[in-house]
Amino acid sequence: MRKSLFAIGLLAAVVSVQAQNVLLHVDDAATTYVSKGTLVYTGGGLQMRGSGLIENHGNFMVNGASTDSFKTITTGGVDKAEGSTTTNFVNKLNEPNAYATPNTNSSTATPTYTYGQLYIAGIPQTNITGIVDQEYRSIKHGSYQQIGLPFYDKTVSSLSTELGKTFTNVRGSQNEVLLYGNLPVISYNVATNLKVGVGGQTGPSYLYYMLGGSGLDVSTALKTLKGRPVTDIGQTVTLQNAGNGVNFGTNGTATNSYNEQYKSYVQDRFAIAAGGTAWQGNYGKNIYQFSNPFLTNLDLSGIAYDEPISSGTNDGVNLSTIYGVRLEPGQVTTTSGGTLSTSQGKFITFNAGVPTGDVDYMMIRPMGTFVIKLNNNTNADQLNFSNIRRFNYYSRVLGAGPYVGNGVANKSASKTSSGTVKQLGVIGLDSAGNEVGRTYYVVYPNGTTGHSADSKTQVTARSVDLIGTYEEATTGGIDNNYSNSYWLYLNEANENNFKGKNVKLINYDLTKVKSYKFEIRENAALVANGTHQLSTGIGFYYKAANGSVMEAKQGDVIPVTNEDYNLYYGEPDSFLAVDKTTAAKPSRTVVVYNPEITNYIVRFDPNWKKADIEVYDMSGKLVISKKAVDASTDFVIELNNAIKNSYVVKIVSDKGETVNTKILK
């Protein structure tokens, strides 16, 4: 086979050698600097000797074959072993202080956070013996840092030196290393003497790891992890049977093999928003947690559609029953009963035929993680990680247009024949212009208005979120049947039957949310700044309480003057614009289970000061009565766990707001 070497940019002290499986050789003490924005391509193996260094700020592609190698060797020609302190190939972070900033998902935008990427193709794992240094900096996730470990045959204990803390095997100590098992729905302890990326030990390199966060500083200090890169050969997983046969128990009270209750760590913000019931049906099932196994970006934009990537070639990835993905785990807390994610995270759904929601997060960085939620367990679709790698910081333009074309799979077929998907993002900003919350409203011809099992794109918001929308009544405004059950981060409605009707946007903290910024997309693509009217000739509108109906335009920032706003797709008529909805703003007070104390707590709406609490058993007997409870901290509902009973909880604020809910044990 003829070898080729193609490089754009600066190459220094590189020698091509006529070895059997090495085309590009960097000799001892030589340095090759790959600048930001540069592509270096070699059509054969790569070798670095002694202290020979490739400092990669750009894109380095090694496109080899089964006889080629990726090697780091001593001056004596021996492969360097794990633990070598010499740096031979390093992927650098170009803007390390911008690690928390997402890149705008657009080919016309300048990325704010860039880094060196290494792409190895066609070389078997046995021939990849070279050690790569991967720089790492990330948002601190709290009790457990969720991370990918894109290395082969790397001993877990080596993380202690690299990350500056000692990892142990003690579960629940926040010093252990965990990996997530998708089928049994459980996180396993990983002994520190085991190796990652080895079949029979921890398994494939796309596993989802959680590193104990005690004393782990990844946000203020740059870290470097070292290891052998992973081959792209055989990096395919079948998505089937996650949670199949697992009994979560009533309200998630069944326990796993570590005696942890499922409700202490299993979450599903997709199922409830799609009309499901907690701990029943698809709730907590068909969820797959993965990480990026490569030192190159992953592009998730087309995973629901078997898309062309070159002439006559598709990417071979078509997750035909996907609901959505969760990205950027955010802040994570844990208790002795398990882990619990308490941060917002980012969400993208696919059922509309195009990605909806946080589409700027579709590119997964090296060492990044993501979670896939499927609608059901009917198909055995495969996710080929190798086919969705991408150097760019924005996703591919799929098909013959934005998510349209012969390659688009079944979901978008109905969409393209009936209309586009329109999305209004509302971003809450503080007085300094920093984001403190966001929510989305999506409309399209096949969308579903109101609470329904047919909802396709929705994701619930959390009780602690500052802004969000509520499930709409078919005539507009809040559907009070569900206002105390959930509210929405990503809301959808049918653009035809709900045109001109209002969705309620609620702001729960006017002291923090001072303005709203509008982000408008059509078929997942941002429209031009200042745009209001979309391809239908219709656009989104907003109205503050007692205010005028105004056009929502891409990029506009408006001051927030009231807690209660209305959002519309299509201008409302004069009657609807008056907004005669009389429903009060729903409370965010909720009753939740706290696994650390193995009991239920009342978590109060931040606006509450005092509250009266009454708890009744199912016979109607009053078992707990507390007056003027301080609402600034959680209230523990002290129930006898030995008694399996159900209870009704009534909570009344000092202003007369009432929340009624049930505890089912």
N, C-alpha and C positions, 0 to 999 in steps of 0.2 A: 504494500500500500504506500502511495506517495505521501510524504509528510509535508505540512505547510506551516509557515509561521507568518502571522499577520499582526502588526502592532500599530496602534495609533497613539501618539504621545511620546513621552520621553522614556527611553530605555538606556540604562547605563551599565557597563561592565557585564554584559550578557554574552555568553559564548554558546554557539550551537555545536553540539558534539555528536559524533556518529556512534552513539551507543545503541544497543538493541532496542531499548524501550525508553530512551530519554531523548527528546528533541531539543529542549531548552535547558541549559545548565548555568547556574550562577555559582561561580567558584568562591573559594575561601577568601574572606575579607572584601569581596566585591559587594556593591550595593546597587540595587535596581529600585528606582523611585517611580511608582505609578501614580500620576497626579489625578486629582479630582476631575471627574468627567471623562477620563481616558478609558479606552477599551484596549486591553492587550489580549491577543488571541494566539494560542499555539495549537496546532493540529497534531500534537503528539505529547509525550510525557514531559514532566518537569522535575528538575532535581536541583537542590541547594546543598552546598558542601561547606563543612566547617562553620565559619561565621558568615558565610554568604547570605545576604539579606534581600528580600523583596518587601518593600514597604508599600502597601497597597492602599491608596486613597480613592481608587476608582474601581474599575471592573476588570477582573482577570479571569479569562476563560481557558480551561484546559480541556480540549476536545480530543480524547484519545480513543484507544481501542483495547481489546483484551490483552494485548502484549505490552501495553504502555504502563508507565509507573508514575506515581507522585511520591517523591522521596526527599527526606532530609538525612544527610549522611555526615559522619565524622570525616576528618581529614584522612583517616585510614580507610574510608569507604564502607564503614559499617552503619546500618540504620540506627538513628538516634532513638533512644528508649524513652518511655514515659518518664517525666520528671526532669528531662533535659532543660537546663536554664537558658540555653542559647535561643535567641529568636532568629528564625530563618524566613518565615513568611508571616506577616502580621496584617490583619485587616484593621485599619485605623478608623476612628470616629473623627469626622472632619469638623463637626460642630457639637462637641460633647455636651455643652450646656443647653442644647436645644432638644435633648432626648425626650422631653414630655410634649413636644409639639408635633402634631400630625402633619404630614405633607398633604397639601390640597390635591385631590385626585383629578388632576388635569394636566394634559401635555403642554399646556401653555403657561402653567404656573411654575415658578422657580422653587424647587424643594428647599425647605428650611433646615432639614436634618438629613445629612448624607454620610456615607460610610463606605469603606472598602468592602467589596463583595468578591467571593471566589466561587466559580462555577466549574465543577468537574463533571465530565460526561464520558460514559463509555468505558471507564477503567474499573475493573473488578476490585472488590474490597481488599483482597489479598495483596494487590499491587499498590494500594494507598497506604504507605507506611510513614509518610511525612507528617510532621507536627506543625500545626498552625496555631498562631496566637490570635485570639479573637477578643477585641476590646468590647467591654460591656458597661453600659450605664442604663438605668431604668427607673421608672416610677417605683417607689417602695410600696409593696402590696400589703404591708402590715405584718401580721403574725406569720404568714407563709408567702414566700416569693415564688410566684408561678413562672416557670421558665422552661425553655427547651434546652436540651444538651446535645447539640448536633455533632457528636463525636462517637468514634468506634473504639471499643476496648479501653475506655477511660475509667480508672479506678475512682469510685465515689469519694474516697478520702482525700484525693488530690484537690477537691473543691475547698477544703479547709484552708490550705495554703493560699490558693488563688483568691478566695473571697474574704480572707482575713478573719475567720472565725472557725471554731472547732465543731464539726458535726459529729453527732453521736447516734446511737441506735435506740434512744429512749423515746417512745411514742408519746406525743403530747407535750414534750419539753420545749418545743419550738427550736430545737437544735437538730432534729432528725431530717432525713430526706425521704419524701414520699413520692410515689408515682400512682397515677390514677388508672384503675382497671375499668374499662368501659362496660364490659359485659356484666360483671357482678356488681357494678355501681359502688365501688369502694376504693379507698386510697390505701396502698400497701406500703409498709415500711421497706426501705432499701438499706440493707446492711452496708456499712461504709467500706467493707472489703470487697464488695461486688463491683462489677464493671458495667457501665452503661453501653448500650448499643451492641450487646452480644446476645444472640439467641441462646435461651436456656438460663440466662441470668436475669437481666432486667428487660430484655426484649428489644423490639425495633427502636430506631433512633427518633421516631416521631411521637414517642410517648410524652405525656404531660407530667412534668415534675413539679413538686412543691418543696422548697427549701425552707427549713425553719428560720424565721426572721429575727430571732433574738440576737441582738448585736450585729446584725447584717446590714451594712451600709452600702447600698447600691445606687443611691440617688445623688449623694454629694461627693462620692469618690469613684474615680474610674477604676474598673477592675479588668483583668485580663485572664481569660480561660484558655487552656492549652489542650490540644488533642488532635487525633487523626480525623480528617474530614470523612464524611460518609459517602459511599458510592451512590450513584443515582440508579443503579440496577436493582430491580426488585422492590422499589419503595412504593408499593401499592397495598392498600388495606381494603377489605370488604366491610361495608357498614351494614351489619345485620345483628340482631339479637341483643342490643344493649339494653340491659334491664329486663330482658325476657325471662319470665319465671320468677323474678325477684318480688317477694311479697313485702311491701313497705309497711304493712300493718295499718290499723285504723289511725288516720291522721299522721302517718309516718312514725308510729311508735315502735314498730318492729326494729330489731337490732341486727347489725352486721356481725361478722366473725370477730371483730374487736370489741363487741358489746356496745357499739355506738348506735344511737337511734338514727334512723334515716332522716328524720326531720331536722336533725342537728346540722346536716350539710347538704342534703339534696334540695335543689331549687329548680323552678321551671317557670320563668316569666313569659314563656311562649304559650303554654297550655291554657292557663287561666284566661289570657287575653283572647284566645281563640274559642272561648265558650266552654272550656273544660272545667273539671272539678278537681280540687286539690286531692292528690293521693289516689285518684281513680283514673281508669283508662290510660291515656297516653302521658299523664303527668309523671315526670321524672324518668320516663322511658325513652328509648331511642335518642339518647344524648351521648355524644362522642367528644371526648376532650383530647386534643392533639397539640403538638408543637411543630414548629418549622424544623425539619431534620437537616436543613442545608445552611450554608453560609451565604446564601443568596435569598432575595425576597421571594415570597410566595404571593401569587395573585389569586384571590378568592372570587373575583368578579364573575367568572364564568363557570363556577363549579356546578351550577344547576342546569347548564346548557352545554351540550357537546359542540364546542365551537371550533371553527377553523383557526389554525395557528400559522398555516402556510398553504400554498396552493395544493389542494388535494389531500391535506392532512388536517385532521381534527385533534383536539387535545385529549380525547378519550375519557373526559371526566363529565359525567352527567348524573348528578345526584337527583334522580327524578322525583323523590319524595321529600326533598329538603323543605323545612319551614324557614329556618334562619340560622344565623351564627351569632355568637357572643364573642366580643374581643376586648382587649385591654381590661383585665380583671379588676383593676383599681384596688381600693383598700380592702383588705381581707382580715377579719378577726377570727379567733378560734377560742374554743373552750375545751374543757376536759371531755366534752361529749362529741367533739369533732370540729370541723371548720365551717365557717359561715361567712359568705361574701356579703359585705354590707355596702359596697360602693356601687355607683351607677353602672359602670361598665359601658360598652358600646354594643349596639345591636343592628344587625342587617337582616332583613327578611327577603325571600325570593319568590313567594307564591304569586305576586302580581305579574310576574313575567320579566321583571327587571329588579335589580337590587334596590331596596328601599330602606331608609333609615340612615345610619352613620356610614355612608358610602366612602368617606375619606379614609376609613380604617380598613379597606379591603386588602391593602398590601400588608402582609405579615413580615415583619423584620426578622433577620436571623436571631434565633433564640426566643422569638415571640411565641405566644400560645393562642389558641382559639378553640371554641366549642361549637359543635354542629348539632342542631336539633332537627330530626326527621319527623314528618307527619305520621308515619306508620312504619310497620316492619315488613311490608309486603315484598319489597325488592331487595336484591343483594347487590346494590350499586357499589362500584369501586372508586376509591379516591387515589389517583396516581399523583403523588407529590412531585415526581420528577417533571411532569408535563405542565405544571403551573408555576415553574420558576421564572423569575423575571428580574433583570437588572434594574429596570426603570422603577421610579417611585410612584408611578401612577399605573392604573390597570389598562389592559388592552381595550381597544375599541372592538367590540365583538360583532361578528357577522358583517353584513354589507352596510350597516349604519349603527347608530347607538342601540345595541342589543336587538337588532333586527336582521334577519337574513335566513338563508337555508340552514345554517348551522344551529339556529336557536331551537331548543327542544320544546316539548309539549306545552310547558307553562306559558310561554310567550306567544304561542300560535293564536290563542284566542285574543290575547291582548293586541297583537298587531292588526287583527281584522276588525277591532272595534274601537280602538282609540289608545291614547298614550296614558302613561302613569304620571300624575302631577303630585309634587310633594312640596309642602310648606314647612320649613324648619323655623322654629322660634327659639332663639338663643338668648338666655337671660344674662345680662351683664351687670357687674357691680359699678360703683361710682368711679372706679379706675379703668373701666372697660374690660375687666377680666371676666371670663365665662364662669358662671356659678350654677348654671342649669340649662337644659334644653329639652325640647319636645318636638314631635313631628305630627303633621296631619297630611294624610295621603288620600287622594281620590282617583278613581279610574272606573271605566264602564262596568267592570266585573267586580268592583269592590262591594263590600257588605256593610250596610248601615245598621248600627246598633249591635247589641249583644247577640251573638249567633255562633253556632258551631261552624258556620261557613266563613267566618272571618279568616283572612288569609295573611295579613301582614302585621297584625297588632302585637305589641309587647307591653306588659304592665310597667308602671312606674312604682317606685318605692314610697313608703310612708314618709321618709325623710327628704324626699326630693322637694325642691323649692317651687318648681313649675311643672305643669302637666295639663292634660285635658281629661275630661270625663266621658264615659260611654254616653253617646247621644240617644235621646228619644227620637222616634221616627219623625216627629213634628219639629224637632230642634230642641236645643237645651239639654239639660242633664236627665238621663234616665235614672230616676230615684230608686228603681228596683236594684241597682247595682252600685250606687254611689258610695255605699259603706263597705262594699266588697273589694273593689279595686278601682284604680284610675290608671291612666295610660301615658306611657312614654311615646309610643308609636300608635297612632289612631288611624282608622280608615273609615271611609264612607263611600257609598255608591254615587258617582258624580252626576248621575241622571236624576235619581229620586231624592237626592239631598242637596241639589243645587240651590243656593240662596238661603239655606237653613244654617243655623248657628251651632258650632261646637264650642263648649265652654273651656276657655283657657284660664286657669286659676294660678295666682301668685300667692304663695303662703308666707312670704317674708318681704314686705316692701322696704325694710331697712337694708336688705342685701341686694335685691333685684331692682335696679334703678332704670334699666332700659332694656328694650328688646331689639335684637337684630334679626332681620329676615333672610333666610337662605332658601331659594326657590330652585327646584330641579324639575326637569321634564325628561322622562325615561332615564333617570339617574344622573343626567348631565346638568351642571349648573347653567342657568340662563345668564345672559349678559347683565351686568350691573344696570340698575334702573328699570329692568324689564318688569312689567306687570302682566300684560296680555300674553297668554300662552297660545299654542298652535290651534286651539279650539276657538280662539277669539275671546276667551273668558279667562279671568285670573282670580287670585285670592284677595280677600278683603279682611279688614279687622275693624272692631269698634270697642272702645273703652266704655265703661258704664256711663250712661247719660251723655255719650259723645256722638260725634258724627261717624258715619261709615266711611272708611278711607281705603284706598288701594294699597295692598301690600306689594312692595317692589323689592326686587333682588338687591341685597346689600344695604337697604335702608336701616337706620337705627332710630327708634322712637323712644321718647321718655315714657316711663311707666308711672301713671298717676293713680291707678286703682288696682285693687286685687283681682277684679273680675273683668275679663275681656271676652269678646266673641270673635271667633274665626269663621270665615265663610269661603266656600268656593262658589263663585258667582255672586253678583251683587244682590243683596236681599231687597224685596219690595218694601215699600214704606211701612207696611204693617209689621213685617218681621224686624225691620230695622229698629223699631221702638223697643223690641225685646221685652215682652211681658212675662218672661220666665220668673216665677216667684220662688223657685227652690233656693234654699240657703246654701251657702258654700259648704260642701261636705267637710267633715272633720277628718283629720289624719290620725286621730287616736285609734290605736289597734291593740288587740290582745294577741301576744305571740308567745311561743314556747322558748324558754331559756334553758338550754341543755346543761349549762354550768351548775345551775341550782336544781335541775330536774323539776321545774315547775313553770307555771305560766306567769307572765308579767303584763301589766298595762303600760304601753309606751304612748305617752301623751302627745297630742298636737302641740308643736312648739308655742302656739299662741295661747294655750291654756295656762291659767295660773293655779287654780284650785279645782278639785273635783270630788263628787260623792260617788262611792262605788258600792254596788249591791250585787251579791252573787247568790243565785237560787239553784237548788238541785231540781231534778226533773219532777219531783213531787210538788214543787212550789214552795218548799221550805227555804227560808232565808238563812244562809250559812255564813255569809260574811257581809258586814255593813260598816263602812268607813266614811266619815264625813270630813270635808275640807282637806282632802289629801293634797300634799304639795305636788304639783304637776311638773316641776322642774326636773324630777328624777323618776325612774321607773318604779312602779308599784308592784310588789310581789303578791300574787294571789296564792295564799298559803293553803293549798289543798292537800288532803291525805292521799298520797300516791298509791297506798295499798287498796284504796277503794276505787273500783272501776265504775265511774259514774259520769254523767254528762251534766253540764251546768249552763245556766243563762246568766250573762254578765250585763249589768246595766250601769253605764257611766254617764254622769251628768256634770257638765262644767259649771263654774260659778256664773256663767252668762246664760245658762239654760240649754246649751247644746247637749244633745243626747246621742249616745252610741249604744246600741244593743247588739250583742254577739253571743255566740255559743262556744263552749269548750266541750269537745267530744273526746272522752278518754276510753 
